[in-house]
């Protein structure tokens, strides 16, 4: 909901929370090669947070979002460009400067006009989150703190 352009530069893996951070931006630039992206929460025994689910479904086609969330697989960023999750694939050394340059270009437009356009873009996600966020977040926390999810998270933490 930031009323100015936001662009992220993904030079390394963006898994789970990293992908969620990507979803909060207007544009996503990622490094070519083995740069893994995805929401693997289901494989850890937890759901994707409601706000992230809403943002993903706004960004990519419904079927693509369902596959990303239900399967929990990680994919190279370059394979996600066609579906809209990633906007540009660049050599790793070019990702950050290109993202900054692009954000500066967007920032050159009228800030009032950009803020109005962005408000239009995020309006439905905000409405749905205001309407259902509390109950969905409570459900998320119930699952997150369940014994089986905690075991899955502990097991996953040993792999880092």
C-alpha positions in Angstrom: 0.0 0.0 0.0 3.0 2.3 -0.1 1.9 5.1 -2.4 5.1 5.2 -4.3 6.8 2.7 -6.7 8.3 -0.3 -5.1 10.8 -2.7 -6.9 12.6 -5.6 -5.4 15.9 -7.1 -6.5 16.3 -10.8 -5.9 19.9 -11.9 -6.3 19.7 -15.1 -4.3 16.9 -17.5 -3.2 13.6 -16.0 -2.1 11.8 -18.8 -0.3 8.7 -18.6 1.8 9.0 -15.2 3.5 11.3 -14.0 0.8 8.7 -14.7 -1.8 6.1 -13.0 0.4 8.3 -9.9 0.5 8.5 -10.0 -3.3 4.7 -10.1 -3.5 4.4 -6.8 -1.6 6.3 -4.9 -4.4 5.1 -3.5 -7.7 7.9 -5.1 -9.7 10.2 -8.0 -9.1 13.6 -8.3 -10.7 15.5 -11.5 -10.2 18.9 -13.0 -11.1 19.2 -15.6 -13.8 20.5 -19.0 -13.1 19.7 -21.0 -9.9 17.7 -18.3 -8.1 14.9 -20.3 -6.3 11.6 -18.7 -5.5 8.5 -20.2 -4.0 6.0 -20.6 -1.2 7.0 -23.9 0.4 4.9 -23.5 3.6 2.7 -26.5 2.8 5.8 -28.7 2.9 6.5 -27.4 6.4 3.0 -28.1 7.6 1.8 -24.5 7.7 -0.5 -22.5 5.4 0.6 -19.5 3.4 -0.5 -16.3 5.3 -3.8 -14.9 4.1 -2.4 -11.6 2.9 0.3 -13.4 0.8 -2.4 -15.6 -0.7 -4.4 -12.6 -1.7 -1.4 -10.7 -3.2 -0.3 -13.8 -5.1 -3.8 -14.4 -6.6 -4.0 -10.7 -7.7 -0.6 -11.0 -9.3 -0.8 -14.3 -11.2 -3.6 -16.4 -12.7 -5.7 -18.3 -10.2 -4.5 -21.7 -11.4 -0.8 -20.6 -11.2 -1.4 -19.3 -7.6 -3.1 -22.5 -6.6 -0.2 -24.6 -8.0 2.4 -22.4 -6.2 0.5 -22.6 -2.9 -0.7 -26.2 -2.9 2.4 -27.9 -4.2 5.0 -25.8 -2.3 7.7 -26.4 -4.9 10.6 -24.0 -5.4 11.3 -22.9 -9.0 14.0 -21.0 -10.7 12.9 -17.3 -11.0 13.2 -17.4 -14.8 10.5 -20.1 -15.0 8.1 -17.8 -13.1 8.4 -14.8 -15.4 5.8 -16.0 -18.0 3.2 -16.3 -15.2 3.9 -12.8 -13.9 5.5 -13.6 -10.5 8.8 -12.2 -11.8 9.0 -9.2 -14.1 12.6 -9.2 -15.3 15.4 -11.8 -15.3 18.9 -10.3 -15.4 22.5 -11.3 -14.6 23.0 -11.2 -10.8 25.3 -8.2 -11.0 22.7 -6.2 -12.9 19.7 -7.0 -10.8 20.1 -4.3 -8.1 21.2 -1.4 -10.3 18.4 -2.2 -12.8 15.8 -2.3 -10.1 17.0 1.0 -8.6 17.1 2.6 -12.1 13.6 1.3 -12.9 12.2 2.6 -9.5 13.7 6.0 -10.2 12.1 6.1 -13.6 8.7 5.3 -12.1 9.3 7.9 -9.3 9.7 10.5 -12.1 6.0 10.4 -12.8 3.4 12.4 -10.8 3.4 11.1 -7.3 -0.3 11.9 -6.9 -1.2 10.1 -10.1 1.0 7.1 -9.1 -0.5 6.9 -5.6 -4.1 7.0 -7.1 -3.2 4.2 -9.6 -1.7 2.1 -6.9 -4.7 2.6 -4.6 -6.9 1.3 -7.4 -4.6 -1.7 -7.8 -4.6 -2.8 -4.2 -8.1 -1.9 -3.3 -9.6 -5.4 -3.7 -6.8 -7.0 -1.7 -7.3 -4.5 1.1 -11.0 -4.9 1.1 -10.8 -8.7 1.4 -8.1 -8.5 4.0 -10.1 -6.1 6.2 -13.1 -8.4 5.8 -11.5 -11.7 6.6 -8.0 -11.0 7.8 -8.6 -11.4 11.5 -10.2 -14.8 11.3 -7.7 -16.1 8.7 -4.8 -14.9 10.8 -6.2 -16.7 13.8 -6.5 -19.9 11.8 -2.9 -19.4 10.5 -1.6 -19.1 14.1 -3.6 -22.1 15.3 -2.0 -24.2 12.6 1.5 -22.6 13.0 1.6 -23.4 16.7 0.1 -26.9 16.3 2.5 -29.7 17.4 2.8 -31.2 13.9 3.6 -27.8 12.4 6.2 -27.0 15.1 7.8 -30.4 14.4 7.9 -29.6 10.7 9.4 -26.2 11.3 12.1 -27.6 13.7 13.0 -30.2 11.1 13.3 -27.6 8.4 15.4 -25.4 10.6 18.0 -28.1 10.9 18.6 -27.9 7.1 19.7 -24.3 7.1 
